[in-house]
Amino acid sequence: MAQSRFAKLVSYLRPHWQATTVGIVALLVVNAIGVYIPQLIGEIVDKFQSAFTFDQILRYVILIIVLSSIMWVIRMVSRLALFGVGRQVEFDLKQKIFQHLLKLEPAYFALNTAGDLINRATSDVENIRRLVGFAVLSLANTVFAYALTLPAMLAISVQLTLATIAIYPFMLVTVQLFSDRLRNEQLEVQEELSLVSELIQEDMSGIALIKIYAQEENERRAFSQNNQRLLAANLKLAKTRNTLFPLVGGLAYISLLILLWLGSSQIISEQITIGDFLKLLIYVERLVFPTALLGFTITAYQRGEVSIDRIESILTVTPKIQNSDQVVHLPKEQVKGELKAVNLSFTYPGATIPALDNVNLTISPGETVAIVGAIGSGKSTLANALPRLLNIEPGQLFLDGVDITQLDLDSLRQAIAYVPQDSFLFSTTIKNNIRYGDPVSDQAEVEYSAKVAQIDGEIRTFPQEYKTIVGERGITLSGGQRQRTALARAMLVDAPVLILDDALSSVDNQTATDILNNLSQGTKRKTVVFISHQLSATATADRLLVMDKGQIVQAGTHAQLVKQPGLYQTLWNQHQLEEILK
């Protein structure tokens, strides 16, 4: 598993190998100069122990300043290159996640909350950015520091070098002991952060409901509990980190004490010179920071491992609804609009009772068919199955005689305009919401669609008319206005098939009837599937299908069904009674 995470990390870096190489080579040069400067200082000390002139010292000082300046410039190049790669990887991952989410079916988002997905696309991607930026830089710097510094130290004194670095294996063991603990605590932090994000996103979306039921205090307590758990997880992680890092740093500085203890005696016995001792002292100091930084690098890697897993859990999901190997393209202008279901059955994952049970129907091109039935009878499931928002089996649903599982998804969804019960609007102008399916439509087309949907008159009463901003999810509009705006959006794309899934539930019966009349009279080529509980409106349809427990139990015109004993007659009598009691 660790190897697969590392392989994923390499795959993130591969498109940016040139910038990564520049950054790493720059670090190599920096460390090479860093090894040479102590050599220069040692030579100065040994050379001028007896006598020296100011000019000689000045030349060496200028040389050291120049080398240090070059180191600074090259180090900046390495940081800009590697941190820039981190930002590029962050950009790539966010693009990849968003594009992949667009391919997934609606059922995926029913099982995975928006807050958690947003957290993975932000916080977890941020962790990976730190990993490929800071951690790669730190790791490369540590490798080069040891690879170049140790040979220089051994050349001076093998005994002193081995004595001073003898403590470093204990540092690595200490880091390893904390490794699993850091990973688990980081995972806990990310999960708690996801829960907080989910609650914020959910409460912001349902703020009106919270206020209606005066549940602000309950939501405040719920957020406080989640936030407290996040705080506890962060403090636990911080405690572990603040225990590990001082331990690593303390062990690193013990090596300095060992050098001072053993080195001073070797100077006295003239086994090494004072210049050699200063070289070793600077070299050991050079190794302290990379070694101590190893703890931070390990933490970044642990955090990055958790985030890689969480991000890959999204990217590795295979869309259940996608084009087949032998896809069929059906241009919209060639679609007649015939719909046919043959023994259509569908059971939601985890359920035991089918939502659709051997449904058989044929809807002719240009026909307006209303589907009625009690709540939970399968009407919306049928509506979702037609544009293939559900993963249905092949050989059950057909558009113009072509199995929809073989149809190109773009072709299928261009041929079907679908207005769901929840009329989602974007936080933009009414005009942009109406022309969402065809963003280049002109004003005249937008207005015509709004007139067909019986919303044009109300739009013109707004101060900015079609330029009115509707707010998040269309919050500034009434329920009926949102539904008719969504209907206008569907009308604008002029698809051969129009599905209305209780899309006029917030509209009065007369307006709903007028809209249906507009659809049947003004757009003869459209096949309209109208799902509704408004029986006054559905009664005007060419034909009605009555559903119960996932099956079509009755079919016919309103005049035929109202005379037949059965579910439709019962529903109609209830409707008539409700109209009388109003």
C-alpha positions in Angstrom: 0.0 0.0 0.0 2.8 2.4 0.9 4.4 1.6 -2.4 1.2 2.4 -4.3 1.0 5.7 -2.5 4.5 6.5 -3.5 3.8 5.5 -7.1 0.8 7.8 -7.1 3.0 10.6 -5.7 5.4 10.0 -8.6 2.6 10.1 -11.1 1.5 13.5 -9.8 5.0 14.8 -10.3 5.7 13.2 -13.7 4.0 15.9 -15.8 6.3 18.5 -14.1 9.5 16.5 -14.1 11.5 19.4 -15.7 10.7 21.9 -13.0 11.3 19.2 -10.4 14.7 18.4 -11.9 15.6 22.1 -11.9 14.7 22.4 -8.2 16.6 19.2 -7.2 19.7 20.1 -9.2 19.7 23.6 -7.7 19.6 21.9 -4.2 22.6 19.8 -5.2 24.6 22.9 -6.2 23.6 24.6 -3.0 24.8 21.7 -0.9 28.0 21.5 -2.9 28.8 25.1 -2.2 27.7 24.6 1.4 30.3 21.9 1.8 33.0 24.0 0.2 32.6 27.1 2.4 33.6 25.2 5.7 36.6 23.9 3.8 37.5 27.5 3.0 37.0 28.6 6.6 39.2 25.8 7.9 42.0 26.7 5.5 41.8 30.3 6.6 42.1 29.4 10.3 45.0 27.1 9.7 46.8 29.4 7.3 46.6 32.5 9.4 47.2 31.1 12.9 50.6 32.8 12.9 50.3 35.9 10.8 47.9 37.5 8.3 47.2 40.8 6.7 43.9 42.7 6.4 43.9 42.4 2.6 44.3 38.6 2.8 41.3 38.3 5.2 39.3 40.7 3.1 39.7 38.6 0.0 38.5 35.5 1.8 35.6 37.4 3.4 34.5 38.7 -0.1 34.9 35.2 -1.5 32.7 33.7 1.3 30.1 36.5 0.8 30.0 35.9 -3.0 29.6 32.1 -2.4 26.9 32.7 0.2 25.1 35.1 -2.1 25.2 32.5 -4.9 23.9 29.9 -2.5 21.0 32.2 -1.6 20.1 32.8 -5.2 20.2 29.1 -6.2 18.3 28.1 -3.0 15.6 30.6 -4.0 15.5 29.0 -7.5 15.1 25.6 -5.9 12.3 26.8 -3.7 10.4 28.5 -6.4 10.8 25.5 -8.7 9.7 22.9 -6.2 7.0 25.0 -4.5 5.8 25.9 -8.0 5.5 22.2 -8.8 3.4 21.8 -5.6 1.0 24.5 -6.9 0.8 22.8 -10.3 0.0 19.5 -8.7 -2.7 21.2 -6.6 -4.2 22.7 -9.8 -4.0 19.4 -11.7 -5.7 17.4 -8.9 -8.5 19.9 -8.4 -9.1 19.8 -12.2 -9.0 16.0 -12.2 -11.3 15.6 -9.2 -13.9 18.1 -10.6 -13.9 16.5 -14.1 -14.2 13.1 -12.6 -17.1 14.1 -10.3 -19.0 15.4 -13.4 -18.8 11.9 -14.9 -20.3 10.1 -11.8 -24.0 9.3 -11.6 -26.4 11.1 -9.2 -26.5 8.0 -6.9 -22.8 8.6 -6.0 -23.7 12.0 -4.6 -26.6 10.5 -2.6 -24.0 8.3 -0.8 -21.2 10.9 -0.5 -22.0 14.3 1.1 -21.1 17.5 -0.6 -19.2 18.7 2.5 -16.9 15.7 2.5 -16.2 15.9 -1.2 -15.5 19.6 -1.0 -13.1 18.9 1.9 -11.2 16.3 -0.1 -10.9 18.6 -3.1 -9.5 21.4 -0.9 -7.9 20.4 2.4 -6.6 17.0 1.2 -5.3 18.5 -2.1 -3.6 21.2 0.1 -1.9 18.4 2.0 -0.6 16.8 -1.2 0.6 20.3 -2.3 2.7 20.5 0.8 4.0 17.0 0.3 5.2 17.5 -3.2 6.6 21.0 -2.4 8.0 21.2 1.1 8.5 17.4 1.7 10.3 16.8 -1.7 12.5 19.8 -1.1 13.3 18.7 2.5 14.0 15.1 1.5 16.2 16.1 -1.4 18.0 18.6 0.8 18.6 15.9 3.5 19.9 13.4 1.0 22.3 15.8 -0.6 23.4 17.2 2.8 24.4 13.7 3.9 25.8 12.5 0.6 28.2 15.5 0.3 28.9 16.3 3.9 29.7 12.9 5.3 32.6 12.2 2.8 34.1 15.6 3.7 33.8 14.7 7.4 35.3 11.2 7.0 38.2 12.7 5.1 39.0 14.8 8.2 38.5 12.1 10.9 36.8 8.8 10.6 36.7 8.4 14.4 35.1 11.8 15.1 32.7 11.4 12.2 31.4 8.0 13.3 31.1 9.1 16.9 29.1 12.2 16.1 26.7 10.5 13.7 26.3 7.4 15.9 23.3 9.1 17.5 21.4 9.5 14.2 20.1 5.9 13.9 18.3 6.6 17.2 16.6 9.6 15.6 15.4 7.5 12.7 14.0 4.8 15.1 12.2 7.5 17.1 10.6 8.9 14.0 9.6 5.4 12.9 8.0 4.7 16.3 5.7 7.7 15.8 4.9 6.9 12.2 1.7 4.9 12.5 0.4 7.1 15.3 0.9 10.3 13.2 -0.9 8.7 10.2 -3.9 7.6 12.2 -4.2 10.9 14.0 -3.9 12.8 10.7 -6.7 10.6 9.3 -8.9 11.4 12.3 -8.3 15.1 11.8 -9.3 14.9 8.1 -12.4 13.0 8.9 -13.5 15.4 11.6 -12.8 18.3 9.3 -15.1 16.7 6.7 -17.9 16.4 9.2 -17.6 20.1 10.1 -17.6 21.0 6.4 -20.7 18.8 5.8 -22.6 20.5 8.7 -21.7 24.0 7.5 -22.7 23.2 3.9 -25.9 21.6 5.0 -26.9 24.4 7.4 -26.1 27.1 4.8 -28.4 25.3 2.3 -31.2 24.8 4.8 -30.9 28.2 6.7 -34.5 29.1 5.9 -35.8 25.8 7.5 -33.6 26.3 10.5 -35.1 29.7 11.1 -38.7 28.5 10.4 -38.4 25.9 13.2 -36.2 28.1 15.4 -33.5 25.5 15.6 -30.5 27.9 15.6 -29.6 26.8 19.2 -29.7 23.1 18.3 -27.6 23.7 15.2 -25.1 25.8 17.2 -24.8 22.9 19.7 -24.3 20.4 16.9 -21.6 22.5 15.3 -20.0 23.1 18.7 -19.8 19.3 19.3 -18.3 18.6 15.8 -15.9 21.6 16.2 -14.9 20.3 19.6 -14.1 16.9 18.2 -12.0 18.5 15.5 -10.2 20.6 18.1 -9.5 17.5 20.2 -8.2 15.6 17.1 -6.0 18.6 16.2 -4.6 18.9 19.7 -3.9 15.2 19.9 -2.0 15.4 16.6 -0.2 18.6 17.8 0.8 16.8 21.0 2.3 14.0 19.1 4.2 16.3 16.8 5.4 18.5 19.7 6.7 15.4 21.4 8.5 14.0 18.3 10.2 17.1 17.0 12.0 18.2 20.2 13.1 14.6 20.7 14.6 14.5 17.2 16.2 17.9 17.6 17.5 17.1 21.1 19.1 13.9 19.8 20.7 15.8 16.9 22.4 18.3 19.2 23.8 15.5 21.3 26.2 14.9 18.4 27.6 18.4 18.9 28.4 17.7 22.5 30.1 14.4 21.4 32.2 16.4 18.9 33.2 19.0 21.4 34.2 16.3 24.0 36.2 14.1 21.6 37.4 16.9 19.3 39.0 19.0 21.9 41.2 16.1 23.1 42.3 15.4 19.5 43.3 19.0 19.0 45.4 18.8 22.1 47.1 15.6 20.9 47.5 17.3 17.4 45.6 14.6 15.6 43.5 17.3 14.0 44.1 21.0 13.5 41.9 23.8 14.8 40.7 24.4 11.2 39.7 20.7 10.9 37.8 20.9 14.1 35.9 24.0 12.9 35.1 22.2 9.6 33.7 19.3 11.6 31.8 21.6 13.8 30.2 23.4 10.9 29.5 20.1 9.1 27.7 18.7 12.1 25.7 21.9 12.4 24.8 21.5 8.7 23.5 18.0 9.4 21.5 19.0 12.5 18.9 21.0 10.6 18.2 18.5 7.8 18.0 15.7 10.4 15.7 17.7 12.7 13.6 18.6 9.6 13.2 14.9 8.9 10.5 14.9 11.5 8.5 17.6 9.7 9.1 15.8 6.5 7.8 12.5 7.9 4.7 14.3 9.2 4.1 15.9 5.8 4.4 12.5 4.2 2.0 10.9 6.7 -0.5 13.6 6.1 0.0 13.3 2.4 -0.5 9.5 2.5 -3.8 10.0 4.2 -4.8 12.6 1.6 -3.7 10.5 -1.3 -5.9 7.7 -0.1 -8.9 10.0 0.3 -8.4 11.6 -3.1 -7.8 8.3 -4.9 -11.0 6.9 -3.3 -12.8 9.5 -5.5 -10.6 9.1 -8.6 -10.7 5.3 -8.7 -14.5 5.2 -8.7 -15.6 3.9 -12.1 -18.8 5.6 -13.3 -21.6 3.1 -13.5 -23.3 5.0 -16.2 -21.1 5.5 -19.2 -21.0 4.9 -22.9 -20.8 1.3 -24.1 -18.0 0.0 -26.3 -20.3 0.0 -29.3 -21.9 3.4 -28.8 -24.7 4.6 -31.1 -24.9 8.3 -32.0 -28.4 9.7 -32.6 -28.5 13.4 -33.8 -31.2 15.4 -32.1 -32.8 16.5 -35.3 -33.3 12.9 -36.3 -35.0 11.9 -33.0 -38.8 11.3 -33.4 -39.5 10.8 -29.7 -40.8 7.3 -29.4 -40.3 5.8 -25.9 -40.6 2.2 -25.1 -40.1 0.1 -22.0 -39.9 -3.7 -22.1 -40.1 -5.5 -18.7 -38.3 -2.5 -17.1 -37.2 -3.3 -13.6 -35.0 -1.5 -11.2 -34.1 -1.9 -7.5 -32.2 0.7 -5.6 -28.9 -0.5 -4.0 -29.6 -1.8 -0.6 -33.3 -2.1 -1.2 -35.2 -5.4 -1.4 -38.5 -4.3 -3.1 -38.1 -3.1 -6.7 -39.0 0.5 -7.4 -39.9 -0.6 -11.0 -41.4 -4.0 -11.5 -41.7 -5.3 -15.1 -43.0 -2.0 -16.5 -44.1 -2.2 -20.1 -45.2 0.9 -22.1 -45.0 2.6 -25.5 -45.3 6.4 -26.0 -45.7 7.5 -29.5 -43.8 10.5 -31.0 -45.6 13.8 -30.2 -47.9 12.2 -27.6 -48.5 13.8 -24.2 -48.7 11.1 -21.5 -49.4 11.8 -17.9 -48.2 9.4 -15.2 -50.1 9.5 -11.9 -50.1 7.4 -8.8 -49.5 7.6 -5.0 -46.2 8.7 -3.5 -43.6 5.9 -3.8 -45.3 4.2 -6.7 -42.3 4.5 -9.0 -43.1 7.6 -11.1 -39.9 9.5 -10.3 -37.8 6.4 -10.8 -39.3 5.9 -14.2 -38.6 9.6 -15.0 -35.0 9.2 -13.9 -34.6 6.0 -15.9 -35.6 7.6 -19.2 -32.5 10.0 -19.5 -30.4 7.2 -17.9 -29.8 8.9 -14.6 -30.2 5.4 -13.1 -28.0 2.4 -14.0 -30.6 0.2 -15.7 -29.9 -3.0 -17.4 -29.7 -3.2 -21.2 -32.7 -4.2 -23.3 -35.3 -2.5 -21.2 -35.6 1.1 -22.3 -35.6 2.3 -25.9 -35.6 5.7 -27.7 -36.8 5.4 -31.3 -36.1 1.7 -31.1 -32.5 2.1 -29.9 -31.5 0.7 -26.5 -30.7 3.8 -24.4 -27.8 1.9 -22.8 -26.2 1.7 -26.3 -26.9 5.4 -27.0 -24.2 8.0 -26.7 -25.0 9.8 -23.4 -24.6 13.2 -24.9 -27.0 12.2 -27.7 -29.5 10.8 -25.3 -29.5 13.8 -23.0 -29.7 16.3 -25.9 -32.8 14.4 -27.0 -34.5 14.5 -23.6 -35.2 17.7 -21.6 -35.8 16.8 -18.0 -37.4 19.1 -15.4 -37.1 17.4 -12.0 -39.3 18.0 -9.0 -36.5 20.0 -7.3 -36.0 22.9 -9.6 -32.4 23.8 -9.1 -31.3 27.3 -10.1 -27.8 28.7 -10.2 -26.9 31.9 -8.4 -26.9 34.1 -11.5 -29.4 36.0 -13.6 -32.8 34.6 -14.7 -31.6 34.9 -18.3 -28.5 32.8 -17.7 -30.6 30.2 -15.8 -33.0 29.9 -18.7 -30.3 29.5 -21.3 -28.1 27.2 -19.2 -28.6 24.4 -21.7 -27.8 26.6 -24.6 -25.6 29.5 -23.3 -25.4 31.3 -26.7 -29.2 31.7 -27.1 -30.4 35.2 -27.8 -32.9 37.3 -25.8 -35.8 36.5 -28.1 -35.4 32.8 -27.6 -35.1 33.2 -23.9 -38.3 35.3 -23.8 -40.2 32.8 -26.0 -39.4 29.9 -23.7 -40.4 32.0 -20.7 -43.8 32.7 -22.3 -44.4 29.0 -23.0 -43.6 28.4 -19.3 -46.0 31.2 -18.2 -43.2 33.0 -16.4 -42.4 35.9 -18.8 -45.1 38.3 -17.3 -43.7 37.9 -13.7 -40.1 38.3 -14.8 -41.0 41.7 -16.4 -42.3 42.9 -13.0 -38.8 42.5 -11.5 -36.7 45.7 -11.4 -34.0 44.2 -13.6 -36.3 41.8 -15.5 -34.2 39.1 -17.1 -31.0 40.4 -15.5 -32.3 39.8 -12.0 -30.0 37.7 -9.8 -32.0 34.8 -8.4 -29.6 34.1 -5.4 -28.3 30.7 -4.4 -30.6 27.9 -5.5 -33.0 30.5 -6.7 -33.9 31.6 -3.1 -35.3 35.0 -4.2 -38.0 33.3 -6.3 -41.1 31.6 -5.1 -41.5 27.8 -5.6 -43.8 28.2 -8.6 -41.4 30.8 -10.2 -38.5 28.4 -9.7 -40.4 25.6 -11.3 -41.5 27.6 -14.3 -38.0 29.1 -14.8 -36.7 25.5 -14.8 -39.4 24.6 -17.3 -38.4 27.6 -19.5 -34.8 26.3 -19.4 -36.0 22.9 -20.7 -38.1 24.5 -23.4 -35.2 26.5 -24.7 -33.1 23.5 -25.7 -36.0 22.3 -27.8 -35.5 18.6 -27.2 -37.8 16.1 -28.9 -38.7 14.6 -25.5 -39.8 16.6 -22.5 -40.1 15.0 -19.0 -41.8 16.9 -16.2 -41.4 15.1 -12.9 -43.9 16.8 -10.7 -42.3 20.0 -12.0 -45.4 22.1 -11.6 -46.3 21.0 -8.1 -46.0 24.6 -6.8 -48.1 26.0 -9.7 -51.9 26.3 -9.5 -54.0 23.9 -11.4 -55.1 26.5 -14.0 -51.6 27.6 -14.8 -50.4 24.0 -15.0 -53.2 23.2 -17.4 -52.4 26.3 -19.5 -48.7 25.2 -19.6 -49.6 21.7 -20.8 -51.9 23.2 -23.5 -49.0 25.3 -24.7 -46.8 22.3 -24.9 -49.3 20.2 -26.8 -50.5 22.9 -29.1 -47.3 24.9 -29.8 -44.8 22.0 -30.0 -46.4 19.1 -31.8 -43.1 17.3 -32.4 -42.4 17.0 -28.7 -43.1 13.8 -26.7 -44.2 15.0 -23.2 -44.1 12.8 -20.2 -45.9 14.6 -17.4 -45.7 13.3 -13.8 -48.0 15.1 -11.4 -50.5 14.8 -8.6 -52.5 17.7 -10.1 -55.3 15.6 -11.7 -57.0 18.6 -13.3 -53.9 19.2 -15.4 -53.1 15.6 -16.1 -56.7 15.0 -17.3 -55.9 17.0 -20.4 -53.2 14.6 -21.5 -53.6 12.4 -24.6 -53.2 9.3 -22.4 -52.7 8.5 -18.7 -50.7 5.8 -17.0 -51.5 4.9 -13.5 -48.7 3.4 -11.4 -48.8 1.5 -8.1 -46.0 -0.4 -6.4 -43.6 0.0 -9.3 -46.1 -1.3 -11.9 -48.5 0.3 -14.4 -51.9 -0.9 -13.3 -54.1 1.2 -15.6 -53.7 3.0 -18.9 -56.1 5.1 -21.0 -57.6 8.5 -21.5 -59.2 10.4 -18.6 -62.6 9.8 -19.9 -62.0 6.0 -20.0 -60.2 5.7 -16.7 -62.7 7.8 -14.6 -65.4 5.3 -15.5 -63.4 2.2 -14.6 -63.3 1.0 -11.0 -59.7 1.2 -9.9 -57.0 3.4 -8.5 -57.5 6.3 -10.9 -61.2 6.5 -10.2 -60.4 6.6 -6.4 -57.7 9.3 -7.0 -60.1 11.4 -9.1 -62.9 11.1 -6.6 -60.5 12.3 -3.8 -59.4 15.2 -6.1 -63.1 16.2 -6.7 -63.8 16.1 -3.0 -60.8 18.3 -2.2 -61.9 20.8 -4.8 -65.3 21.0 -3.2 -63.9 21.5 0.2 -61.6 24.4 -0.8 
